[in-house]
Amino acid sequence: MPPSDPHPTPPSLLALLDLLGRRWALRILWEIRQQPGSFLALQRRCDSMSTSVLTQRLTELREAQLIEKDQAGDYALTKHGVRLLARLDGIDEWTREWARTIKGAAADRAS
């Protein structure tokens, strides 16, 4: 019998990472964060992704209660979506630092 993991990954975290790892999911959230929008507006802002993929992702994100349709018919973040993206700010900051480090390392190697 294999030893049990002393720090198992919670199933809810795995489910969230699975959802966010799906093609276009994070981009949709990021676009809605910038400005709520209609289906067509989101499709344009997401580089004209296919209607079927956008429909599927919007459905999944709504089922996860990360986005909702507001009274104007636009997609907007829910309170859960707002809180999730606030936590992703730290990852965004880290990736910007990381990208600068990598760019600097590549420049050092080229010299």
N, CA and C atoms as a LAMMPS dump frame, in Angstrom:
ITEM: TIMESTEP
0
ITEM: NUMBER OF ATOMS
333
ITEM: BOX BOUNDS ff ff ff
-5.0000000000000000e+02 5.0000000000000000e+02
-5.0000000000000000e+02 5.0000000000000000e+02
-5.0000000000000000e+02 5.0000000000000000e+02
ITEM: ATOMS id mol type element x y z
1 1 1 N 0.846 -1.173 0
2 1 2 C 0 0 0
3 1 3 C 0.897 1.244 0
4 2 1 N 0.682 2.187 -0.957
5 2 2 C 1.527 3.38 -0.998
6 2 3 C 1.265 4.272 0.204
7 3 1 N 2.292 4.998 0.643
8 3 2 C 2.094 5.904 1.784
9 3 3 C 1.104 7.004 1.412
10 4 1 N 0.327 7.425 2.385
11 4 2 C -0.638 8.489 2.111
12 4 3 C 0.09 9.828 2.065
13 5 1 N -0.433 10.703 1.244
14 5 2 C 0.135 12.044 1.075
15 5 3 C -0.217 12.868 2.306
16 6 1 N 0.784 13.411 3.029
17 6 2 C 0.471 14.195 4.23
18 6 3 C -0.185 15.54 3.9
19 7 1 N -0.083 15.966 2.645
20 7 2 C -0.664 17.244 2.216
21 7 3 C -1.462 17.031 0.931
22 8 1 N -2.565 16.301 1
23 8 2 C -3.324 16.042 -0.222
24 8 3 C -3.917 17.327 -0.794
25 9 1 N -4.014 17.382 -2.106
26 9 2 C -4.611 18.535 -2.762
27 9 3 C -6.129 18.437 -2.614
28 10 1 N -6.758 19.488 -2.112
29 10 2 C -8.217 19.454 -1.953
30 10 3 C -8.906 19.298 -3.309
31 11 1 N -9.936 18.466 -3.38
32 11 2 C -10.646 18.284 -4.651
33 11 3 C -11.189 19.59 -5.217
34 12 1 N -11.594 20.516 -4.343
35 12 2 C -12.135 21.791 -4.832
36 12 3 C -11.064 22.605 -5.553
37 13 1 N -9.816 22.543 -5.077
38 13 2 C -8.727 23.247 -5.754
39 13 3 C -8.465 22.622 -7.116
40 14 1 N -8.461 21.304 -7.172
41 14 2 C -8.249 20.624 -8.448
42 14 3 C -9.366 20.967 -9.437
43 15 1 N -10.594 21.035 -8.955
44 15 2 C -11.717 21.382 -9.824
45 15 3 C -11.572 22.804 -10.362
46 16 1 N -11.166 23.726 -9.504
47 16 2 C -10.966 25.109 -9.952
48 16 3 C -9.837 25.195 -10.967
49 17 1 N -8.722 24.538 -10.684
50 17 2 C -7.594 24.581 -11.615
51 17 3 C -7.957 23.934 -12.946
52 18 1 N -8.761 22.888 -12.897
53 18 2 C -9.236 22.27 -14.14
54 18 3 C -10.065 23.265 -14.942
55 19 1 N -10.987 23.947 -14.286
56 19 2 C -11.828 24.93 -14.966
57 19 3 C -10.989 26.071 -15.544
58 20 1 N -10.104 26.623 -14.736
59 20 2 C -9.303 27.76 -15.19
60 20 3 C -8.296 27.364 -16.26
61 21 1 N -7.94 26.091 -16.301
62 21 2 C -6.992 25.617 -17.303
63 21 3 C -7.618 25.343 -18.654
64 22 1 N -8.925 25.406 -18.739
65 22 2 C -9.589 25.172 -20.021
66 22 3 C -9.359 26.359 -20.943
67 23 1 N -9.238 26.044 -22.211
68 23 2 C -8.941 27.075 -23.207
69 23 3 C -9.936 28.228 -23.103
70 24 1 N -9.427 29.418 -23.025
71 24 2 C -10.152 30.686 -23.008
72 24 3 C -10.759 31.051 -21.656
73 25 1 N -10.815 30.155 -20.69
74 25 2 C -11.514 30.466 -19.435
75 25 3 C -10.911 31.681 -18.731
76 26 1 N -9.607 31.679 -18.545
77 26 2 C -8.975 32.822 -17.864
78 26 3 C -9.088 34.094 -18.697
79 27 1 N -8.962 33.971 -19.993
80 27 2 C -9.081 35.153 -20.857
81 27 3 C -10.466 35.779 -20.721
82 28 1 N -11.489 34.947 -20.69
83 28 2 C -12.853 35.468 -20.527
84 28 3 C -12.98 36.203 -19.196
85 29 1 N -12.494 35.578 -18.129
86 29 2 C -12.555 36.231 -16.817
87 29 3 C -11.796 37.547 -16.832
88 30 1 N -10.626 37.55 -17.454
89 30 2 C -9.804 38.762 -17.496
90 30 3 C -10.517 39.863 -18.271
91 31 1 N -11.143 39.501 -19.388
92 31 2 C -11.868 40.495 -20.192
93 31 3 C -13.067 41.047 -19.423
94 32 1 N -13.796 40.165 -18.737
95 32 2 C -14.957 40.617 -17.971
96 32 3 C -14.505 41.486 -16.8
97 33 1 N -13.345 41.168 -16.263
98 33 2 C -12.813 41.979 -15.166
99 33 3 C -12.585 43.41 -15.634
100 34 1 N -12.059 43.552 -16.835
101 34 2 C -11.794 44.879 -17.381
102 34 3 C -13.097 45.639 -17.627
103 35 1 N -14.084 44.89 -18.16
104 35 2 C -15.363 45.529 -18.471
105 35 3 C -16.394 44.445 -18.774
106 36 1 N -17.523 44.441 -18.071
107 36 2 C -18.573 43.48 -18.416
108 36 3 C -18.957 43.656 -19.884
109 37 1 N -19.472 42.591 -20.479
110 37 2 C -19.827 42.708 -21.885
111 37 3 C -20.826 41.656 -22.323
112 38 1 N -21.424 41.938 -23.459
113 38 2 C -22.368 41.011 -24.069
114 38 3 C -21.597 39.85 -24.691
115 39 1 N -22.336 38.851 -25.123
116 39 2 C -21.726 37.702 -25.776
117 39 3 C -20.877 38.157 -26.961
118 40 1 N -21.448 38.981 -27.827
119 40 2 C -20.718 39.418 -29.021
120 40 3 C -19.512 40.288 -28.673
121 41 1 N -19.661 41.135 -27.665
122 41 2 C -18.527 41.971 -27.247
123 41 3 C -17.395 41.096 -26.727
124 42 1 N -17.744 40.09 -25.919
125 42 2 C -16.711 39.184 -25.409
126 42 3 C -16.06 38.399 -26.545
127 43 1 N -16.86 37.983 -27.49
128 43 2 C -16.304 37.23 -28.625
129 43 3 C -15.293 38.085 -29.387
130 44 1 N -15.611 39.341 -29.601
131 44 2 C -14.665 40.245 -30.289
132 44 3 C -13.413 40.468 -29.445
133 45 1 N -13.598 40.697 -28.141
134 45 2 C -12.457 40.969 -27.264
135 45 3 C -11.579 39.744 -27.06
136 46 1 N -12.116 38.572 -27.328
137 46 2 C -11.351 37.326 -27.187
138 46 3 C -10.934 36.8 -28.554
139 47 1 N -10.523 37.699 -29.415
140 47 2 C -9.975 37.332 -30.721
141 47 3 C -10.91 36.453 -31.542
142 48 1 N -12.19 36.757 -31.487
143 48 2 C -13.199 36.059 -32.282
144 48 3 C -13.2 34.546 -32.071
145 49 1 N -13.142 34.121 -30.822
146 49 2 C -13.221 32.684 -30.538
147 49 3 C -14.546 32.146 -31.054
148 50 1 N -14.604 30.864 -31.27
149 50 2 C -15.809 30.272 -31.839
150 50 3 C -16.99 30.439 -30.89
151 51 1 N -18.152 30.517 -31.478
152 51 2 C -19.387 30.661 -30.72
153 51 3 C -19.587 29.486 -29.77
154 52 1 N -19.294 28.282 -30.249
155 52 2 C -19.527 27.1 -29.412
156 52 3 C -18.601 27.076 -28.198
157 53 1 N -17.339 27.449 -28.379
158 53 2 C -16.409 27.463 -27.245
159 53 3 C -16.796 28.556 -26.265
160 54 1 N -17.123 29.737 -26.75
161 54 2 C -17.521 30.819 -25.847
162 54 3 C -18.777 30.432 -25.067
163 55 1 N -19.743 29.849 -25.743
164 55 2 C -20.971 29.408 -25.071
165 55 3 C -20.65 28.402 -23.971
166 56 1 N -19.788 27.441 -24.292
167 56 2 C -19.433 26.405 -23.318
168 56 3 C -18.711 27.007 -22.117
169 57 1 N -17.73 27.889 -22.356
170 57 2 C -16.983 28.478 -21.245
171 57 3 C -17.871 29.37 -20.395
172 58 1 N -18.717 30.169 -21.035
173 58 2 C -19.611 31.031 -20.262
174 58 3 C -20.542 30.185 -19.393
175 59 1 N -21.027 29.089 -19.919
176 59 2 C -21.884 28.188 -19.146
177 59 3 C -21.119 27.625 -17.954
178 60 1 N -19.91 27.151 -18.19
179 60 2 C -19.096 26.582 -17.108
180 60 3 C -18.781 27.621 -16.038
181 61 1 N -18.431 28.822 -16.462
182 61 2 C -18.091 29.88 -15.508
183 61 3 C -19.324 30.332 -14.727
184 62 1 N -20.482 30.318 -15.371
185 62 2 C -21.723 30.645 -14.658
186 62 3 C -22.07 29.549 -13.665
187 63 1 N -21.923 28.282 -14.067
188 63 2 C -22.212 27.172 -13.158
189 63 3 C -21.285 27.192 -11.942
190 64 1 N -20.057 27.664 -12.151
191 64 2 C -19.101 27.775 -11.047
192 64 3 C -19.332 29.043 -10.229
193 65 1 N -20.325 29.827 -10.621
194 65 2 C -20.699 31.072 -9.95
195 65 3 C -19.571 32.101 -9.923
196 66 1 N -18.763 32.102 -11.002
197 66 2 C -17.7 33.102 -11.139
198 66 3 C -18.175 34.291 -11.962
199 67 1 N -19.158 34.051 -12.843
200 67 2 C -19.742 35.134 -13.638
201 67 3 C -21.254 34.996 -13.607
202 68 1 N -21.914 36.073 -13.989
203 68 2 C -23.375 36.089 -14.076
204 68 3 C -23.772 37.04 -15.188
205 69 1 N -25.004 36.944 -15.603
206 69 2 C -25.551 37.896 -16.563
207 69 3 C -26.25 38.978 -15.76
208 70 1 N -25.861 40.231 -16.004
209 70 2 C -26.503 41.312 -15.256
210 70 3 C -27.831 41.703 -15.915
211 71 1 N -28.489 42.686 -15.36
212 71 2 C -29.811 43.06 -15.863
213 71 3 C -29.774 43.605 -17.283
214 72 1 N -28.625 44.108 -17.711
215 72 2 C -28.496 44.616 -19.078
216 72 3 C -28.179 43.495 -20.067
217 73 1 N -28 42.275 -19.551
218 73 2 C -27.678 41.152 -20.426
219 73 3 C -26.188 40.969 -20.648
220 74 1 N -25.387 41.756 -19.921
221 74 2 C -23.936 41.636 -20.031
222 74 3 C -23.424 40.623 -19.019
223 75 1 N -22.314 40.003 -19.369
224 75 2 C -21.66 39.091 -18.438
225 75 3 C -20.765 39.912 -17.519
226 76 1 N -20.841 39.615 -16.238
227 76 2 C -20.063 40.337 -15.229
228 76 3 C -19.586 39.335 -14.181
229 77 1 N -18.559 39.728 -13.453
230 77 2 C -18.054 38.882 -12.378
231 77 3 C -19.027 38.866 -11.208
232 78 1 N -19.134 37.729 -10.566
233 78 2 C -19.869 37.636 -9.306
234 78 3 C -18.898 38.024 -8.196
235 79 1 N -19.382 38.034 -6.97
236 79 2 C -18.479 38.326 -5.856
237 79 3 C -17.382 37.267 -5.771
238 80 1 N -17.707 36.013 -6.109
239 80 2 C -16.683 34.958 -6.111
240 80 3 C -15.655 35.213 -7.206
241 81 1 N -16.112 35.648 -8.361
242 81 2 C -15.202 35.958 -9.462
243 81 3 C -14.277 37.118 -9.124
244 82 1 N -14.828 38.134 -8.491
245 82 2 C -14.027 39.292 -8.075
246 82 3 C -12.946 38.853 -7.082
247 83 1 N -13.34 38.028 -6.121
248 83 2 C -12.378 37.563 -5.103
249 83 3 C -11.303 36.669 -5.731
250 84 1 N -11.695 35.815 -6.666
251 84 2 C -10.714 34.962 -7.341
252 84 3 C -9.699 35.809 -8.107
253 85 1 N -10.182 36.762 -8.883
254 85 2 C -9.256 37.575 -9.679
255 85 3 C -8.388 38.463 -8.803
256 86 1 N -8.889 38.861 -7.648
257 86 2 C -8.053 39.629 -6.722
258 86 3 C -6.87 38.773 -6.264
259 87 1 N -7.108 37.493 -6.073
260 87 2 C -6.019 36.594 -5.669
261 87 3 C -5.062 36.314 -6.821
262 88 1 N -5.56 36.378 -8.036
263 88 2 C -4.69 36.174 -9.193
264 88 3 C -3.778 37.369 -9.451
265 89 1 N -4.074 38.519 -8.83
266 89 2 C -3.196 39.686 -8.965
267 89 3 C -1.777 39.35 -8.517
268 90 1 N -1.641 38.579 -7.454
269 90 2 C -0.321 38.189 -6.974
270 90 3 C 0.421 37.343 -7.997
271 91 1 N -0.304 36.469 -8.673
272 91 2 C 0.317 35.649 -9.724
273 91 3 C 0.7 36.535 -10.905
274 92 1 N -0.144 37.494 -11.237
275 92 2 C 0.167 38.422 -12.328
276 92 3 C 1.447 39.198 -12.017
277 93 1 N 1.543 39.683 -10.792
278 93 2 C 2.752 40.413 -10.377
279 93 3 C 3.98 39.508 -10.461
280 94 1 N 3.855 38.272 -9.986
281 94 2 C 4.964 37.327 -10.015
282 94 3 C 5.395 37.038 -11.45
283 95 1 N 4.429 36.852 -12.365
284 95 2 C 4.794 36.536 -13.748
285 95 3 C 5.489 37.709 -14.429
286 96 1 N 5.126 38.92 -14.077
287 96 2 C 5.819 40.09 -14.656
288 96 3 C 7.274 40.118 -14.197
289 97 1 N 7.513 39.861 -12.911
290 97 2 C 8.895 39.785 -12.401
291 97 3 C 9.652 38.652 -13.075
292 98 1 N 9.028 37.509 -13.167
293 98 2 C 9.628 36.329 -13.776
294 98 3 C 10.001 36.605 -15.227
295 99 1 N 9.097 37.252 -15.968
296 99 2 C 9.364 37.563 -17.37
297 99 3 C 10.561 38.51 -17.493
298 100 1 N 10.658 39.488 -16.601
299 100 2 C 11.811 40.399 -16.633
300 100 3 C 13.097 39.637 -16.335
301 101 1 N 13.053 38.716 -15.382
302 101 2 C 14.228 37.919 -15.026
303 101 3 C 14.671 37.066 -16.205
304 102 1 N 13.723 36.433 -16.85
305 102 2 C 14.048 35.569 -17.99
306 102 3 C 14.612 36.403 -19.133
307 103 1 N 13.994 37.55 -19.377
308 103 2 C 14.464 38.427 -20.452
309 103 3 C 15.889 38.881 -20.148
310 104 1 N 16.152 39.229 -18.877
311 104 2 C 17.485 39.647 -18.47
312 104 3 C 18.499 38.526 -18.606
313 105 1 N 18.11 37.306 -18.246
314 105 2 C 19.005 36.159 -18.362
315 105 3 C 19.318 35.861 -19.825
316 106 1 N 18.327 35.999 -20.687
317 106 2 C 18.537 35.756 -22.116
318 106 3 C 19.482 36.814 -22.692
319 107 1 N 19.33 38.043 -22.25
320 107 2 C 20.217 39.116 -22.717
321 107 3 C 21.637 38.876 -22.248
322 108 1 N 21.796 38.403 -21.004
323 108 2 C 23.134 38.104 -20.478
324 108 3 C 23.799 36.999 -21.283
325 109 1 N 23.04 35.973 -21.67
326 109 2 C 23.602 34.873 -22.456
327 109 3 C 23.995 35.33 -23.853
328 110 1 N 23.244 36.294 -24.394
329 110 2 C 23.522 36.77 -25.751
330 110 3 C 24.756 37.668 -25.798
331 111 1 N 25.149 38.239 -24.661
332 111 2 C 26.288 39.157 -24.645
333 111 3 C 27.608 38.435 -24.662
